[in-house]
């Protein structure tokens, strides 16, 4: 969960500069979370949430119930605030796929 939150904030998966996905997964498992790209842009709450979710020893990580009470989640906006953003993202993704359909791939798919 912590890596996913980190990816959502930074816009790309951790260790994206590695030559392969397998190498990136190996680094996550062996070294843990990489340094943040722009730590100054992150709130203390998100950094703490990610840190708690990415503790190397699973026994040290908080439970789901504890995470649900974390300030990063309790300060979240209402779902209704996200609905316009989700609708816009869906519309934008349709445009991307429509553009792909119109491209000529020369018979190669």
N, C-alpha and C positions, 0 to 999 in steps of 0.2 A: 504494500500500500504506500509506504514512504517513497519508494522509487517512482511510483506512478504519480504521486503528488509532485515530486521533483521534476519529472518529465513534463507534466502539465504546466508547471510554472516556467520552466526553461524553454519549452517548445520543442525539445527533442530528447530522446532517451539518453541516460547516462552512458558515458564512454562511447559516444557516437563517432568519435574520431578514430576508433580502433578499426583495423582492417576487416574484421568479421564480427557478426553477431555472436558467434560462439566465444570469441575472445572477450567481448564485452560482458557476456554472462559469466565467464570464468572470473573476470576481474571483480564483478559485483559480489560473487560468492566468496572469493579469496581475500579481497581487500576491503570490501564494503562500499559504502557510498563514496563517490568521488567528491572533490571540493565543489562548492557552488560556483557557477559562472559569474554571478553578480550578487554576492551575499548582501551587499548594502541595500539592494532593492527589495530584500525579503523582510517580512515582519518577524519579530522574535517568535511569535506564535507558530508560524509555518516552519521556521527552522527547528523549533523544539518538537513539533509534531513529526517532522521527517526524521529527526534524530532518534526519537523514541521508537518509531516504526522500523528503523534500520539498524537497531542494535544487533551486533553479530551473534550474540547468544540469544536464541529465541526465548529462553526462560527469563531473560531480563526485560523483554518487551512487555508493555502494558496489555491488559486484556482488551477485548472489543468494548466491553462496558466502560472501562477506564478511558479508552480513546474517544468514545462518544461524548464524554464529559470534558474533553480537552478544549481549551479556549479557541483553538483554530476552527473546530467544528461548531462550537456553541455560538460563535459570532457570525456564522454563515448567514447569508441572506435567505429570504423566503424563496421557496420554489417558484412562486409566481413571478419573482423578479428575474428568474432565469428563462422563463418561457419565451420572451421575445428574442433572446440571444440564441436559443436553440432553434427557433423558427428561422432566424437569419442564417445560421450555419447550415441548416438543411437546404435552404434556397441556394446558398453559395455552392454547396456540394453538387446540387443538381446541375448548375451551370458548368461546373468542371467536367462532369460526366457527359453532358450534352456536347461540349467542345471536343471531348475525346472521340465521341461517336462520329463527329463530322470530319475528323482527320483521315487522310488517305494513308493507309499503312502499306500500300502496294501489295495487298494480298497476304501480308504477314500479320498474324495475330498471336 
